[in-house]
Amino acid sequence: MTVTVVAGPPDAVVDGVDVDLVAAAVRGCPAVADLVGGSPSGAATYLPGRRIDGITVTDGAVLIQVRSRWEPATALAAQIRRAAGAVAPLHRLDVIVADIEDPPSTWMSR
């Protein structure tokens, strides 16, 4: 998996983490459908004039909340940790799967 990310504006850096870079890296994971704000964790980062749902940076940790594609949880977590860890290497990464997409139609026909 190769993900190309471009740094966001300087106001996107929270506790040494560029939240735009983390968001782009996580969204580039094949097992991730998208970042998700709201329940269960309410994960979001509020920046001047905008909000990034699904990511919260606090006290040495990055909380990432996603909607998963129909993939094993171990693959999902490994992809997210590899991608986000490349842009936030000094922070613990916590992953919450808030939702899962419906299985592909090919899976339903088994």
C-alpha positions as CSV (number, residue, x, y, z in Angstrom):
1,M,0.0,0.0,0.0
2,T,1.4,3.4,-1.0
3,V,-0.2,6.6,0.3
4,T,0.8,10.0,-0.9
5,V,-0.1,12.7,1.6
6,V,0.4,16.5,1.5
7,A,0.9,18.5,4.6
8,G,-2.1,20.7,5.6
9,P,-2.0,24.2,6.8
10,P,0.1,24.9,10.0
11,D,-3.1,25.3,12.0
12,A,-3.8,21.5,11.5
13,V,-1.0,20.5,13.9
14,V,-2.2,19.4,17.3
15,D,0.3,18.2,19.9
16,G,2.9,17.7,17.2
17,V,0.5,15.7,14.9
18,D,-0.6,17.1,11.5
19,V,-4.2,16.0,11.7
20,D,-4.7,16.5,7.9
21,L,-1.8,14.1,7.2
22,V,-3.3,11.5,9.6
23,A,-6.7,11.9,7.9
24,A,-5.3,11.5,4.4
25,A,-3.2,8.5,5.5
26,V,-6.1,6.7,7.1
27,R,-8.5,7.4,4.3
28,G,-5.9,5.9,1.9
29,C,-6.2,2.5,3.6
30,P,-8.1,0.0,1.5
31,A,-10.0,-1.4,4.5
32,V,-11.2,2.1,5.5
33,A,-14.5,3.4,4.0
34,D,-14.1,6.8,5.8
35,L,-13.4,8.6,9.0
36,V,-16.4,8.9,11.3
37,G,-17.3,11.5,13.9
38,G,-20.0,11.1,16.5
39,S,-20.9,8.0,18.5
40,P,-19.4,6.0,20.1
41,S,-16.4,8.3,20.9
42,G,-17.4,11.6,19.4
43,A,-13.9,11.8,17.8
44,A,-13.3,15.1,16.0
45,T,-10.6,17.7,15.8
46,Y,-11.8,21.3,15.8
47,L,-9.5,23.7,13.9
48,P,-10.0,27.3,12.9
49,G,-13.0,27.4,10.6
50,R,-13.3,23.6,10.1
51,R,-13.6,20.2,11.8
52,I,-12.0,16.9,11.0
53,D,-14.3,14.1,12.0
54,G,-12.9,10.8,13.2
55,I,-9.6,12.0,14.7
56,T,-8.8,13.3,18.2
57,V,-5.3,14.0,19.5
58,T,-4.9,14.0,23.2
59,D,-1.9,13.6,25.6
60,G,0.4,11.5,23.4
61,A,-2.4,9.5,21.7
62,V,-4.3,9.7,18.4
63,L,-7.8,8.3,18.5
64,I,-9.0,7.3,15.0
65,Q,-12.6,6.3,14.5
66,V,-13.6,4.8,11.2
67,R,-16.2,3.1,9.1
68,S,-14.7,-0.2,7.9
69,R,-15.1,-1.9,4.6
70,W,-16.0,-5.6,4.9
71,E,-12.5,-6.7,5.9
72,P,-11.0,-8.6,8.9
73,A,-10.5,-6.3,11.9
74,T,-6.9,-7.4,12.2
75,A,-6.2,-6.2,8.6
76,L,-8.0,-3.0,9.2
77,A,-6.1,-2.2,12.4
78,A,-2.8,-3.1,10.8
79,Q,-3.4,-0.8,7.8
80,I,-4.4,2.1,10.0
81,R,-1.5,1.7,12.4
82,R,1.0,1.4,9.5
83,A,-0.4,4.5,7.7
84,A,-1.1,6.7,10.7
85,G,2.1,5.6,12.4
86,A,4.2,6.9,9.5
87,V,2.9,10.4,10.1
88,A,2.5,10.3,13.9
89,P,5.3,8.0,15.0
90,L,5.6,9.3,18.5
91,H,2.0,8.9,19.5
92,R,0.0,5.8,20.6
93,L,-2.7,5.0,18.0
94,D,-6.2,3.9,19.2
95,V,-8.6,2.6,16.6
96,I,-12.4,2.5,17.0
97,V,-14.6,0.8,14.4
98,A,-17.8,2.8,14.6
99,D,-19.5,1.2,11.7
100,I,-19.0,-1.4,9.0
101,E,-20.2,-1.2,5.4
102,D,-22.6,-3.9,4.1
103,P,-20.8,-7.0,2.8
104,P,-20.2,-7.1,-0.9
105,S,-22.9,-8.7,-3.0
106,T,-20.5,-11.6,-3.9
107,W,-20.2,-12.4,-0.2
108,M,-23.9,-12.5,0.3
109,S,-24.3,-15.1,-2.4
110,R,-22.2,-17.7,-0.6
